[in-house]
Amino acid sequence: MEKELSKFLKELHKSKKISIAEISDGYHTFSELYEHRNLLFITVARLFSENNAYVWKSVRDKYGKNTNRWFVLGIDYMPPSEKKLMQITYHLPMSLWSFCKFASTVPKSLWNGHDSKDVIVQLKEILKHD
């Protein structure tokens, strides 16, 4: 059912009958939720950088290709319970670049291959530690 609904919404969006950004759950639009997510991630990245994690940003993806109106913001960190470097990244609109002055600018994304499910696991791991 979700796949059919998603396909239907994409078709409506392509035909310019609706703006997906303005679809709401009755409280917030997708646009508002993404703005919250983007600003919350920048805030988290800034806090990590203040606690000696490596935080970086790039306008190029892992292969050196320009990401156009987007940039990648990444946090590389080692949680106390792990022995391997963890990473969280998000693509953010270029309009937010100036909020990320705390991040090191790198020539291309340092993305390590994680996916959105990995990020959820890693965020939960962070919350386990005081």
ROLUM-989955 format. One record per residue: chain; residue number from 1; x, y, z of N, C-alpha, C in turn. Coordinates in pm, whole numbers, plus 50000, padded with zeros to 5 digits. Example, Ala and Ser with C-alpha at 12.3 -4.5 7.8 and 13.67 -1.06 7.14 Angstrom:
R   chain     n     n.X     n.Y     n.Z    ca.X    ca.Y    ca.Z     c.X     c.Y     c.Z
R       A     1   51319   49431   50780   51230   49550   50780   51320   49670   50780
R       A     2   51285   49775   50708   51367   49894   50714   51290   50003   50787
//
This chain:
R   chain     n     n.X     n.Y     n.Z    ca.X    ca.Y    ca.Z     c.X     c.Y     c.Z
R       A     1   50081   49880   50000   50000   50000   50000   50086   50127   50000
R       A     2   50195   50127   50084   50281   50245   50092   50348   50274   49958
R       A     3   50391   50168   49888   50458   50186   49759   50363   50249   49657
R       A     4   50239   50202   49657   50140   50257   49564   50112   50404   49595
R       A     5   50098   50436   49724   50073   50573   49764   50191   50663   49726
R       A     6   50313   50613   49752   50432   50689   49717   50439   50715   49567
R       A     7   50410   50613   49487   50410   50628   49341   50304   50729   49297
R       A     8   50186   50721   49357   50076   50813   49325   50115   50958   49357
R       A     9   50177   50979   49474   50220   51113   49513   50327   51167   49419
R       A    10   50420   51081   49379   50524   51124   49284   50463   51166   49151
R       A    11   50364   51091   49105   50296   51126   48979   50222   51259   48992
R       A    12   50155   51280   49103   50086   51408   49126   50186   51524   49130
R       A    13   50300   51499   49195   50404   51601   49204   50460   51635   49066
R       A    14   50488   51531   48986   50540   51553   48850   50442   51632   48765
R       A    15   50313   51607   48784   50212   51678   48705   50182   51817   48762
R       A    16   50255   51852   48869   50242   51984   48934   50105   52006   48997
R       A    17   50037   51897   49032   49907   51909   49099   49923   51924   49250
R       A    18   50036   51879   49304   50064   51897   49446   50213   51924   49464
R       A    19   50246   51982   49578   50386   51999   49619   50408   51903   49736
R       A    20   50494   51805   49717   50521   51709   49824   50573   51781   49947
R       A    21   50651   51887   49929   50704   51962   50042   50594   52017   50131
R       A    22   50477   52040   50075   50367   52098   50152   50268   51996   50206
R       A    23   50293   51866   50182   50207   51762   50241   50229   51764   50392
R       A    24   50120   51753   50466   50125   51766   50610   50064   51645   50679
R       A    25   50111   51618   50800   50049   51517   50885   49942   51580   50975
R       A    26   49911   51705   50949   49816   51778   51032   49885   51871   51130
R       A    27   50016   51852   51146   50094   51935   51238   50209   52004   51167
R       A    28   50281   51928   51084   50399   51981   51015   50399   51934   50870
R       A    29   50454   52018   50783   50472   51979   50644   50607   51907   50631
R       A    30   50625   51834   50520   50755   51772   50494   50864   51879   50494
R       A    31   50834   51993   50437   50930   52102   50430   50975   52144   50570
R       A    32   50879   52161   50661   50912   52198   50799   50995   52089   50867
R       A    33   50956   51964   50847   51027   51854   50911   51172   51845   50862
R       A    34   51193   51866   50732   51330   51864   50681   51411   51982   50733
R       A    35   51348   52097   50746   51420   52211   50802   51461   52182   50946
R       A    36   51370   52122   51023   51404   52083   51161   51519   51983   51160
R       A    37   51509   51879   51077   51613   51775   51070   51748   51835   51035
R       A    38   51749   51922   50936   51875   51983   50893   51939   52064   51005
R       A    39   51861   52149   51069   51915   52234   51175   51952   52153   51299
R       A    40   51875   52051   51331   51911   51964   51443   52043   51892   51416
R       A    41   52062   51843   51292   52187   51774   51262   52306   51869   51269
R       A    42   52290   51990   51220   52398   52089   51230   52431   52115   51377
R       A    43   52329   52126   51461   52350   52148   51604   52425   52030   51666
R       A    44   52385   51908   51634   52453   51788   51685   52598   51786   51637
R       A    45   52620   51815   51510   52757   51816   51455   52843   51920   51528
R       A    46   52786   52035   51554   52861   52139   51625   52898   52093   51766
R       A    47   52803   52029   51836   52832   51978   51969   52941   51870   51964
R       A    48   52936   51784   51864   53041   51682   51849   53175   51749   51824
R       A    49   53178   51853   51741   53306   51919   51712   53363   51984   51837
R       A    50   53276   52033   51924   53321   52095   52050   53373   51989   52147
R       A    51   53344   51862   52119   53390   51752   52204   53492   51665   52131
R       A    52   53567   51729   52042   53682   51670   51974   53653   51562   51872
R       A    53   53531   51550   51823   53503   51460   51711   53546   51534   51583
R       A    54   53577   51458   51480   53613   51520   51352   53485   51544   51274
R       A    55   53457   51670   51246   53338   51710   51171   53385   51778   51043
R       A    56   53330   51736   50932   53376   51783   50802   53258   51815   50711
R       A    57   53288   51891   50605   53187   51924   50504   53253   51927   50368
R       A    58   53173   51898   50265   53225   51899   50129   53113   51925   50029
R       A    59   53146   51996   49922   53050   52018   49813   53064   51909   49707
R       A    60   53155   51814   49730   53176   51704   49636   53147   51570   49704
R       A    61   53093   51478   49625   53064   51346   49680   53193   51263   49689
R       A    62   53180   51138   49729   53295   51049   49749   53380   51034   49623
R       A    63   53317   51048   49507   53387   51031   49379   53441   51163   49323
R       A    64   53422   51272   49398   53471   51403   49355   53373   51480   49270
R       A    65   53252   51426   49250   53151   51493   49169   53082   51603   49251
R       A    66   53065   51720   49191   52998   51831   49258   52854   51793   49291
R       A    67   52812   51823   49413   52677   51787   49457   52575   51897   49426
R       A    68   52614   51995   49346   52528   52105   49303   52475   52186   49420
R       A    69   52346   52191   49441   52289   52281   49543   52294   52220   49683
R       A    70   52375   52116   49701   52384   52045   49827   52528   52034   49872
R       A    71   52547   52010   50000   52679   51972   50051   52659   51858   50149
R       A    72   52767   51788   50179   52763   51677   50274   52828   51725   50403
R       A    73   52759   51706   50515   52815   51733   50647   52831   51600   50717
R       A    74   52950   51574   50770   52976   51444   50832   53040   51455   50969
R       A    75   53008   51356   51052   53068   51343   51185   53138   51207   51189
R       A    76   53267   51208   51220   53342   51085   51242   53373   51077   51392
R       A    77   53337   50967   51457   53357   50957   51601   53376   50812   51642
R       A    78   53429   50794   51761   53449   50662   51817   53371   50654   51948
R       A    79   53259   50581   51950   53185   50568   52075   53264   50487   52178
R       A    80   53239   50512   52307   53317   50442   52412   53311   50290   52402
R       A    81   53199   50235   52357   53184   50090   52356   53235   50024   52227
R       A    82   53279   50101   52133   53321   50046   52003   53471   50063   51984
R       A    83   53524   49983   51895   53665   49996   51862   53683   50038   51717
R       A    84   53571   50076   51655   53581   50120   51516   53521   50259   51502
R       A    85   53572   50330   51404   53524   50464   51376   53383   50458   51319
R       A    86   53294   50538   51372   53156   50546   51324   53140   50678   51249
R       A    87   53036   50684   51166   53015   50804   51086   52867   50828   51063
R       A    88   52830   50954   51072   52694   50998   51038   52709   51112   50939
R       A    89   52636   51105   50828   52639   51213   50728   52498   51243   50681
R       A    90   52479   51366   50639   52356   51406   50572   52390   51504   50461
R       A    91   52311   51499   50354   52317   51603   50251   52231   51718   50301
R       A    92   52285   51838   50292   52215   51957   50338   52214   52060   50225
R       A    93   52113   52147   50220   52110   52250   50116   52222   52352   50136
R       A    94   52279   52400   50026   52388   52498   50032   52351   52622   50112
R       A    95   52223   52652   50123   52181   52770   50200   52220   52758   50347
R       A    96   52256   52638   50393   52295   52618   50533   52446   52610   50554
R       A    97   52523   52620   50447   52670   52610   50454   52728   52704   50559
R       A    98   52681   52826   50565   52738   52925   50657   52715   52890   50804
R       A    99   52621   52803   50834   52598   52759   50972   52699   52653   51015
R       A   100   52783   52609   50921   52876   52499   50948   53022   52544   50948
R       A   101   53048   52665   50993   53186   52717   50996   53276   52634   51086
R       A   102   53219   52564   51182   53295   52481   51276   53352   52355   51208
R       A   103   53298   52316   51093   53339   52193   51025   53458   52218   50932
R       A   104   53547   52121   50924   53660   52129   50831   53608   52106   50689
R       A   105   53654   52188   50596   53617   52170   50456   53715   52071   50393
R       A   106   53661   51966   50333   53744   51863   50269   53716   51863   50119
R       A   107   53815   51818   50036   53798   51825   49891   53687   51736   49836
R       A   108   53659   51624   49903   53546   51539   49862   53494   51466   49986
R       A   109   53372   51418   49976   53307   51351   50088   53391   51235   50140
R       A   110   53394   51221   50272   53465   51111   50336   53370   50996   50371
R       A   111   53252   50994   50309   53148   50893   50334   53206   50754   50329
R       A   112   53176   50676   50433   53235   50542   50446   53144   50429   50396
R       A   113   53032   50463   50333   52944   50361   50278   52823   50328   50364
R       A   114   52807   50397   50478   52692   50368   50564   52562   50410   50494
R       A   115   52451   50352   50540   52321   50390   50485   52233   50446   50596
R       A   116   52109   50482   50564   52022   50546   50661   51990   50455   50779
R       A   117   51983   50324   50756   51960   50231   50867   52079   50229   50962
R       A   118   52201   50237   50907   52321   50244   50991   52318   50368   51079
R       A   119   52273   50479   51024   52267   50604   51100   52173   50589   51219
R       A   120   52059   50526   51198   51965   50504   51308   52030   50422   51419
R       A   121   52098   50314   51381   52168   50230   51479   52272   50312   51554
R       A   122   52348   50394   51482   52455   50472   51544   52398   50580   51636
R       A   123   52289   50644   51597   52228   50744   51684   52179   50679   51814
R       A   124   52121   50561   51804   52078   50489   51925   52199   50453   52012
R       A   125   52310   50417   51949   52431   50384   52022   52481   50507   52100
R       A   126   52477   50621   52038   52518   50745   52104   52431   50770   52229
R       A   127   52302   50746   52217   52210   50773   52327   52227   50678   52445
R       A   128   52296   50566   52424   52320   50471   52532   52426   50521   52631
R       A   129   52506   50619   52591   52620   50664   52672   52593   50800   52733
R       A   130   52636   50814   52858   52624   50944   52928   52745   51029   52902
//
